[in-house]
Amino acid sequence: MLSITAIESCSVNIEFNGFNDEILLENQLAIFNPYLVHKSTKTLDDKFGCYVLYLDVSWCKEIQKKIFKDTNDFLPINLNILKDKDLYYKFIDICNQILTSKSNEDFSTIVEEFIIKIFIKNCDIKIGLDNNVKPNETIEKVKQFILDNIEEQLSLDDIATFLGYNKFHIIKMFKQQYGLTPHAFIVNQKVNKAKKMIIEDNNLTIVDVANEVGFYDQSHFTKSFQKVFATTPSKMRE
């Protein structure tokens, strides 16, 4: 998923991929490219409105093909924080339209028009082609194994044994690729999946969600969730 986030007040410190810390303020948009690992911390008051829009990567790729022609892979947006008030207010307007809709209205057209503006301004086809190098095969296999078994209680020994790799080699290569350990990546992906479930299915309790993604300690789940999204699962649902 490609996700876009905006806040109405306060500020949020976001650590992107274990390396870059940036501050999201009102009138700005935070961009989370697919599989981008992040951790968020509120820096001011507890009361703030937060809007998040999730976009299917395959859908985004088809739009990018119309714009750039020469790409088959998703071109990442090259900024983590977009400081564009016009885009910010348009995003808030779209989110409010979706939230207040009382029917199965199709918002794909207005969302497409919005995301096209972001892609044109912030995606570089030349960079995308220059960087079209296959990621480290070992780490790609590790990442895919994690994503395929994200609901399980995965350990580094489990991953190393199943794939036949040295666990210390996995740690070293994974940190080089993603800026964090496989364990941190696992936790991040678990809470991202939990966030999606919390937003999309009100019939699931927070305990149900925690169990579904492999957290059997409610306190650990809440703390892990809060580290990434700067709010608790319950407040996220509200």
C-alpha positions as CSV (number, residue, x, y, z in Angstrom):
1,M,0.0,0.0,0.0
2,L,0.9,3.6,-0.6
3,S,-0.4,5.7,2.3
4,I,-0.8,9.4,2.7
5,T,-1.3,11.1,6.1
6,A,-2.3,14.6,7.3
7,I,-2.9,16.1,10.7
8,E,-5.1,19.0,11.7
9,S,-3.0,20.3,14.6
10,C,0.1,19.6,16.8
11,S,3.1,17.9,15.2
12,V,4.4,14.4,14.7
13,N,8.0,13.3,14.6
14,I,8.4,10.5,12.0
15,E,11.5,8.3,11.7
16,F,11.7,7.0,8.1
17,N,13.3,3.6,7.5
18,G,15.4,3.9,10.6
19,F,17.4,6.8,9.3
20,N,15.7,10.1,8.6
21,D,13.7,12.0,11.3
22,E,11.3,14.6,9.9
23,I,8.5,16.5,11.5
24,L,5.0,16.5,10.1
25,L,3.0,19.7,10.7
26,E,-0.4,20.9,9.7
27,N,-0.7,22.0,6.1
28,Q,1.7,19.2,5.1
29,L,1.4,15.6,3.9
30,A,3.4,12.6,5.0
31,I,4.1,10.0,2.3
32,F,4.7,6.4,3.1
33,N,5.9,4.5,0.1
34,P,5.2,0.7,0.0
35,Y,7.1,-1.2,2.7
36,L,8.6,2.0,4.1
37,V,9.3,1.3,7.7
38,H,8.5,4.2,10.0
39,K,8.0,5.2,13.6
40,S,6.0,8.2,14.8
41,T,5.9,10.3,18.0
42,K,3.6,13.2,18.8
43,T,5.6,16.2,19.9
44,L,2.7,18.4,21.2
45,D,-0.8,18.0,22.5
46,D,-2.8,14.7,22.5
47,K,-5.8,16.1,20.7
48,F,-5.3,16.2,16.9
49,G,-7.2,15.1,13.9
50,C,-5.5,12.5,11.7
51,Y,-6.4,11.6,8.2
52,V,-4.9,8.5,6.4
53,L,-5.6,7.4,2.9
54,Y,-4.4,4.0,1.7
55,L,-3.9,3.4,-2.1
56,D,-3.4,0.1,-3.8
57,V,0.0,-0.1,-5.4
58,S,-1.2,-1.9,-8.5
59,W,-3.8,0.9,-9.0
60,C,-1.1,3.5,-8.6
61,K,1.2,1.7,-11.1
62,E,-1.5,1.9,-13.7
63,I,-1.9,5.6,-13.2
64,Q,1.9,6.1,-13.4
65,K,2.0,4.2,-16.7
66,K,-0.4,6.7,-18.1
67,I,1.8,9.6,-17.0
68,F,5.3,8.3,-17.5
69,K,4.8,5.6,-20.2
70,D,8.2,3.9,-19.8
71,T,7.7,2.4,-16.3
72,N,6.3,-1.0,-15.3
73,D,7.3,-0.8,-11.6
74,F,5.9,1.6,-9.0
75,L,7.9,4.8,-8.9
76,P,8.3,5.9,-5.3
77,I,7.4,9.5,-4.3
78,N,10.8,11.1,-3.7
79,L,9.8,13.2,-0.6
80,N,8.7,12.0,2.8
81,I,7.0,15.3,3.7
82,L,5.1,17.3,1.1
83,K,4.9,21.0,2.1
84,D,2.1,22.0,-0.3
85,K,-0.9,23.7,1.2
86,D,-3.1,23.3,-1.9
87,L,-2.5,19.5,-1.9
88,Y,-3.0,19.4,1.9
89,Y,-6.5,21.1,1.7
90,K,-7.5,19.0,-1.3
91,F,-6.5,15.9,0.6
92,I,-8.5,16.9,3.7
93,D,-11.5,17.7,1.4
94,I,-11.3,14.2,-0.3
95,C,-11.0,12.4,3.1
96,N,-14.0,14.3,4.5
97,Q,-16.1,13.5,1.4
98,I,-15.3,9.8,1.8
99,L,-16.0,9.9,5.6
100,T,-19.3,11.7,5.2
101,S,-20.6,9.7,2.2
102,K,-23.7,7.7,3.0
103,S,-23.7,5.6,-0.1
104,N,-21.3,3.4,-2.1
105,E,-20.1,6.5,-4.0
106,D,-17.1,6.0,-6.2
107,F,-14.3,8.4,-5.3
108,S,-11.7,6.9,-7.6
109,T,-11.8,9.7,-10.1
110,I,-11.2,12.5,-7.6
111,V,-8.5,10.5,-5.9
112,E,-6.8,9.7,-9.2
113,E,-6.8,13.4,-10.1
114,F,-5.2,14.2,-6.7
115,I,-2.6,11.5,-6.8
116,I,-1.6,12.4,-10.4
117,K,-0.6,15.9,-9.2
118,I,1.6,14.3,-6.5
119,F,3.2,11.8,-9.0
120,I,3.9,14.5,-11.6
121,K,5.5,16.8,-9.0
122,N,7.4,14.2,-7.0
123,C,8.2,11.1,-9.0
124,D,11.3,11.1,-11.2
125,I,11.2,8.5,-14.1
126,K,14.9,8.9,-14.6
127,I,15.7,8.1,-11.0
128,G,13.3,5.2,-11.2
129,L,15.1,3.7,-14.3
130,D,18.5,4.4,-12.9
131,N,17.7,2.6,-9.7
132,N,16.1,-0.4,-11.5
133,V,18.6,-2.7,-9.9
134,K,17.4,-6.0,-8.3
135,P,17.5,-5.7,-4.5
136,N,19.7,-8.2,-2.7
137,E,18.2,-11.6,-3.4
138,T,18.7,-12.9,0.2
139,I,17.0,-9.9,1.8
140,E,14.1,-10.1,-0.7
141,K,13.5,-13.7,0.3
142,V,13.7,-12.8,4.0
143,K,11.3,-9.9,3.5
144,Q,8.8,-12.1,1.5
145,F,9.0,-14.9,4.1
146,I,8.2,-12.4,6.8
147,L,5.2,-10.9,4.9
148,D,3.9,-14.3,4.0
149,N,4.0,-15.4,7.7
150,I,3.3,-12.0,9.5
151,E,0.6,-13.5,11.7
152,E,3.0,-16.1,13.2
153,Q,5.4,-15.6,16.1
154,L,8.5,-15.4,13.9
155,S,11.9,-15.6,15.3
156,L,15.2,-14.9,13.5
157,D,16.1,-18.6,14.1
158,D,12.9,-19.6,12.3
159,I,13.7,-17.4,9.3
160,A,17.3,-18.5,9.1
161,T,16.4,-22.2,9.4
162,F,13.6,-22.1,6.8
163,L,15.7,-20.2,4.2
164,G,19.0,-21.8,5.1
165,Y,20.9,-18.5,5.8
166,N,23.2,-17.5,8.6
167,K,21.2,-15.4,11.0
168,F,24.0,-12.9,11.6
169,H,24.4,-12.4,7.9
170,I,20.6,-11.8,7.7
171,I,20.8,-9.1,10.4
172,K,23.7,-7.4,8.7
173,M,22.2,-7.4,5.2
174,F,18.8,-6.4,6.5
175,K,20.1,-3.4,8.4
176,Q,22.0,-2.3,5.3
177,Q,18.8,-2.5,3.2
178,Y,16.2,-1.2,5.6
179,G,18.1,0.5,8.4
180,L,16.7,-1.8,11.1
181,T,16.8,-5.4,12.3
182,P,14.4,-8.1,10.9
183,H,12.7,-8.2,14.3
184,A,12.0,-4.4,14.1
185,F,10.7,-4.9,10.5
186,I,8.4,-7.7,11.7
187,V,6.9,-5.6,14.5
188,N,6.5,-2.7,12.1
189,Q,4.6,-4.8,9.5
190,K,2.4,-6.4,12.2
191,V,1.2,-3.0,13.5
192,N,0.7,-1.7,10.0
193,K,-1.5,-4.7,9.3
194,A,-3.3,-4.1,12.6
195,K,-3.9,-0.5,11.7
196,K,-5.5,-1.5,8.4
197,M,-7.8,-4.0,10.2
198,I,-8.8,-1.5,12.9
199,I,-9.8,1.1,10.3
200,E,-11.6,-1.3,7.9
201,D,-13.4,-3.7,10.3
202,N,-15.3,-2.2,13.3
203,N,-16.6,-5.7,14.1
204,L,-13.2,-6.8,15.3
205,T,-12.2,-5.9,18.9
206,I,-8.7,-4.5,19.6
207,V,-7.9,-7.8,21.2
208,D,-9.1,-9.7,18.1
209,V,-6.8,-7.5,15.9
210,A,-3.9,-8.1,18.2
211,N,-4.3,-11.8,18.1
212,E,-4.8,-11.8,14.3
213,V,-1.4,-10.2,13.7
214,G,0.4,-12.4,16.3
215,F,0.4,-10.2,19.4
216,Y,-0.7,-12.3,22.4
217,D,0.3,-9.7,25.0
218,Q,-2.1,-6.7,24.8
219,S,0.3,-4.4,26.5
220,H,3.1,-5.2,24.1
221,F,0.7,-4.7,21.2
222,T,-0.4,-1.3,22.4
223,K,3.2,-0.1,23.1
224,S,4.4,-1.3,19.7
225,F,1.5,0.3,17.9
226,Q,2.0,3.6,19.8
227,K,5.7,3.7,18.8
228,V,4.8,3.6,15.1
229,F,1.7,5.7,15.0
230,A,2.0,7.9,18.0
231,T,-1.4,6.9,19.2
232,T,-3.1,3.8,20.7
233,P,-5.2,1.3,18.8
234,S,-8.3,2.5,20.6
235,K,-7.7,6.1,19.7
236,M,-6.9,5.2,16.1
237,R,-10.3,3.6,15.8
238,E,-12.0,6.6,17.3
